[in-house]
Amino acid sequence: MPLSETLKREQVSFEPSSVADPHGRVFRWSGRLYRAINHEAAPIYRRLLDDPRCSRLFDVGLIDTGVADFDLEGYGLVLCHRELPRVTYGFEWCAPMLLDAAKLTIDLAIELDKLGFELLDAHPWNVLFEGTAPRFIDFGSIKPAEPNTPWIAQGEFVKTFINPLFLLVRGFGGEARHHMVQTRKWGVTGRDLAQALGVKARLTRFWLGLTMLPRENEPRSKALVKLKDYLNQIELPAPATEWSDYYNEYASLDAPDTWTAKQRVADDVLRRVKPKTVLDLAANAGWFSRLAERHGCQVVATDNDETCLAELYRNAKADGLDILPVVQDFTRPSPAHGAKSEFPDAYTRLRSDLVLALAITHHLVFKAGMDFDQIAETLAGFTGQELLVEFVPKEDRHVAEWYTDQYAWYTLDNFKAALSKHFDGVSVTASNVVPRVLLSCRVRCVGEQSKAA
């Protein structure tokens, strides 16, 4: 089919994060996501897409891709990608998510090897999750491969998938996430492993049981099979935590007549707001995330308890739910990163129509040291339309154990005043445990916010 038009470069918006792509640039035009391929690589990608076996790549998890019906000045080919609704990064995933992303990358590399291609890049930043399904998004990292040569991305794969997984499995999540966000391309080195685990660097490979991994000079096909076997043998523990049984007493979603007052209020808010996207903060095992998903919402569930999120991920994956778990500390949302902050912060990526913040405010005050203004500002940063937040007063038996006179400011009126700086129509209803209450808050438009300030 002939191309309908040729666009000028100034007509499109190039994505800053794609500047390192050797084969082209990702750009947006007319509300959609495209990839411009340079003249040298264009015949290669046409050949790949024309191969009927290419459909297997999409079955494995390569992002849906086709040839656009227009051209772009200075490039030989334009590809159209299906855009995913949410962007999360590897350091925000629980261990089973990182493992599934690693398996996807290896499975895709194996299928490409059969077609005479390989992955130039093999790190978590090339994977996004669509709910619980990982998708490989960097079509531009696919390149022709020479037979019987080593896999060019093997070292990168080990440093950004294998080694971080090793730390996560053994309870060193903080160390793994630190290295993943601080050194995006190089991940966790053998020296990093040795320092985290207190062993000598020269003994790391043997002591950690990594001797079954392929050597750097092994042929690609053989190395990929070894890496897949290694991933399939990883066992992910689920250690009990303070919050791992928190929602076990909650009624079934299929028995609304047994729901608590809080559950009924959340259901009413979902019916009234009809949000497309929902952010469930401190989601724990995800009862309210599941409720929102039943209302047809795209749900992001955050928590800093990795055991709870891992359980939520496994259950949502088994049930085919559109719930995306994200390891996130409310007091330290993921900042923008990259040389020019080309990777957006958590507020930009996770902002949702409706935000649920249930049973966390008292923890943020008494355990994390936040005040009401900080909490309200953070909640407003994530909220697109409406917020449902729970307030636990000092009379609550849990808060009573923590309360002292230095928290005299910890009152419902003061919390409402802080929320009113960002939200309108703050209404209060009873929660499931007296004297806890729920506050429904509508986001104030920009003009009204400036007046309130």
HUVENCOR-V833797 format. One record per backbone hydrogen bond with DSSP energy under -1.0 kcal/mol. NH is the residue of the N-H (numbers start at 0). CO is the residue of the C=O. E is the energy in kcal/mol with one decimal. If there is no record, write none. Layout:
BEGIN
NH & CO & E
NH & CO & E
END
This chain:
BEGIN
3 & 68 & -2.5
6 & 70 & -2.7
10 & 7 & -1.6
11 & 8 & -1.6
12 & 27 & -2.3
14 & 25 & -3.0
17 & 14 & -1.5
18 & 15 & -1.3
20 & 17 & -1.6
24 & 35 & -1.7
26 & 33 & -2.5
27 & 12 & -2.6
28 & 31 & -1.9
31 & 28 & -1.7
33 & 26 & -3.0
34 & 78 & -2.4
35 & 24 & -3.4
36 & 76 & -3.3
37 & 22 & -2.7
41 & 37 & -1.6
44 & 40 & -1.9
45 & 41 & -2.1
46 & 42 & -2.2
47 & 43 & -2.0
48 & 44 & -2.6
49 & 45 & -1.9
53 & 50 & -2.4
54 & 51 & -1.1
55 & 52 & -1.5
56 & 53 & -1.4
58 & 54 & -1.8
59 & 55 & -1.9
60 & 56 & -1.5
61 & 56 & -2.4
62 & 135 & -2.8
65 & 79 & -1.9
67 & 77 & -2.7
70 & 4 & -2.5
72 & 6 & -2.9
74 & 71 & -2.2
75 & 36 & -1.9
76 & 36 & -1.5
78 & 34 & -2.9
79 & 65 & -3.4
80 & 32 & -1.9
81 & 63 & -1.9
91 & 88 & -2.5
92 & 89 & -1.5
97 & 93 & -2.0
98 & 94 & -2.5
99 & 95 & -2.1
100 & 96 & -2.3
101 & 97 & -2.1
102 & 98 & -2.4
103 & 99 & -2.3
104 & 100 & -2.1
105 & 101 & -2.2
106 & 102 & -2.9
107 & 103 & -2.6
108 & 104 & -2.1
109 & 105 & -2.5
110 & 106 & -2.1
111 & 107 & -2.6
112 & 108 & -2.0
113 & 109 & -1.3
115 & 112 & -1.1
116 & 111 & -2.9
117 & 142 & -2.7
119 & 140 & -3.8
125 & 122 & -1.9
126 & 123 & -2.0
127 & 134 & -2.4
129 & 132 & -3.3
132 & 129 & -1.7
134 & 127 & -3.2
135 & 60 & -2.4
136 & 125 & -2.7
138 & 136 & -1.6
140 & 137 & -1.7
141 & 138 & -1.5
142 & 117 & -2.5
144 & 115 & -2.6
153 & 150 & -1.6
156 & 152 & -2.4
157 & 153 & -2.3
158 & 154 & -2.1
159 & 155 & -2.1
160 & 156 & -2.0
161 & 156 & -1.3
162 & 157 & -3.2
164 & 160 & -2.3
165 & 161 & -2.1
166 & 162 & -1.8
167 & 163 & -2.7
168 & 164 & -2.8
169 & 165 & -1.2
170 & 167 & -1.5
171 & 166 & -3.1
175 & 171 & -2.2
176 & 172 & -2.7
177 & 173 & -2.1
178 & 174 & -2.1
179 & 175 & -1.9
180 & 176 & -2.1
181 & 177 & -2.1
182 & 178 & -2.0
186 & 182 & -2.7
187 & 158 & -3.1
192 & 188 & -2.1
193 & 189 & -2.3
194 & 190 & -2.5
195 & 191 & -2.3
196 & 192 & -2.3
197 & 193 & -1.3
198 & 193 & -1.8
202 & 199 & -1.6
203 & 200 & -1.1
206 & 202 & -3.2
207 & 203 & -2.7
208 & 205 & -1.3
209 & 204 & -2.1
212 & 209 & -1.7
217 & 214 & -1.6
219 & 148 & -2.7
222 & 218 & -2.5
223 & 219 & -2.7
224 & 220 & -1.5
225 & 221 & -1.9
226 & 222 & -2.4
227 & 223 & -2.3
228 & 224 & -2.4
229 & 225 & -2.3
230 & 226 & -2.3
231 & 227 & -2.2
233 & 230 & -1.2
245 & 242 & -1.7
247 & 244 & -1.2
249 & 246 & -1.7
254 & 251 & -1.7
257 & 254 & -2.3
258 & 255 & -1.3
263 & 259 & -2.1
264 & 260 & -2.5
265 & 261 & -2.4
266 & 262 & -2.0
267 & 263 & -2.4
268 & 264 & -2.5
269 & 265 & -2.2
270 & 266 & -2.0
271 & 267 & -2.2
272 & 268 & -3.0
273 & 269 & -1.8
277 & 297 & -2.4
278 & 353 & -2.5
279 & 299 & -3.0
280 & 355 & -2.7
282 & 301 & -3.0
285 & 282 & -2.3
289 & 285 & -2.4
290 & 286 & -1.9
291 & 287 & -2.3
292 & 288 & -2.3
293 & 289 & -1.9
295 & 292 & -1.8
296 & 291 & -1.7
297 & 275 & -2.9
298 & 321 & -2.0
299 & 277 & -2.6
300 & 323 & -2.0
301 & 279 & -2.4
302 & 325 & -1.5
308 & 304 & -2.0
309 & 305 & -2.4
310 & 306 & -2.0
311 & 307 & -2.5
312 & 308 & -2.8
313 & 309 & -2.5
314 & 310 & -2.5
315 & 311 & -2.8
316 & 312 & -2.6
317 & 313 & -2.4
318 & 314 & -1.9
320 & 315 & -2.7
322 & 320 & -1.8
323 & 298 & -3.0
325 & 300 & -2.7
326 & 91 & -3.6
327 & 302 & -1.7
331 & 328 & -1.8
336 & 342 & -2.0
340 & 337 & -1.5
342 & 336 & -2.3
345 & 333 & -2.8
348 & 344 & -1.9
349 & 345 & -3.0
350 & 346 & -1.2
351 & 381 & -2.6
353 & 276 & -1.9
354 & 385 & -2.1
355 & 278 & -2.9
356 & 387 & -2.9
363 & 359 & -2.3
364 & 360 & -1.7
365 & 361 & -2.7
366 & 362 & -2.0
367 & 362 & -1.5
369 & 363 & -2.8
374 & 370 & -2.2
375 & 371 & -3.0
376 & 372 & -2.4
377 & 373 & -2.2
378 & 374 & -2.6
379 & 375 & -2.5
380 & 376 & -1.7
382 & 378 & -1.0
383 & 351 & -3.6
384 & 352 & -2.1
385 & 352 & -2.6
386 & 440 & -2.9
387 & 354 & -2.7
388 & 438 & -2.4
389 & 356 & -2.3
390 & 436 & -2.9
395 & 392 & -1.7
399 & 395 & -2.7
401 & 398 & -1.6
402 & 398 & -2.2
406 & 403 & -2.1
407 & 404 & -1.5
409 & 406 & -2.4
410 & 408 & -2.0
414 & 410 & -1.9
415 & 411 & -2.7
416 & 412 & -2.2
417 & 413 & -2.0
418 & 414 & -2.3
419 & 415 & -2.3
421 & 418 & -2.1
422 & 418 & -2.4
423 & 441 & -4.1
426 & 439 & -2.3
428 & 437 & -2.5
430 & 435 & -2.2
435 & 432 & -2.4
436 & 390 & -2.2
437 & 428 & -3.5
438 & 388 & -3.2
439 & 426 & -2.3
440 & 386 & -2.8
441 & 423 & -2.8
442 & 384 & -3.1
443 & 421 & -2.0
448 & 444 & -2.1
449 & 445 & -1.8
450 & 446 & -1.4
451 & 447 & -2.1
452 & 448 & -2.0
END
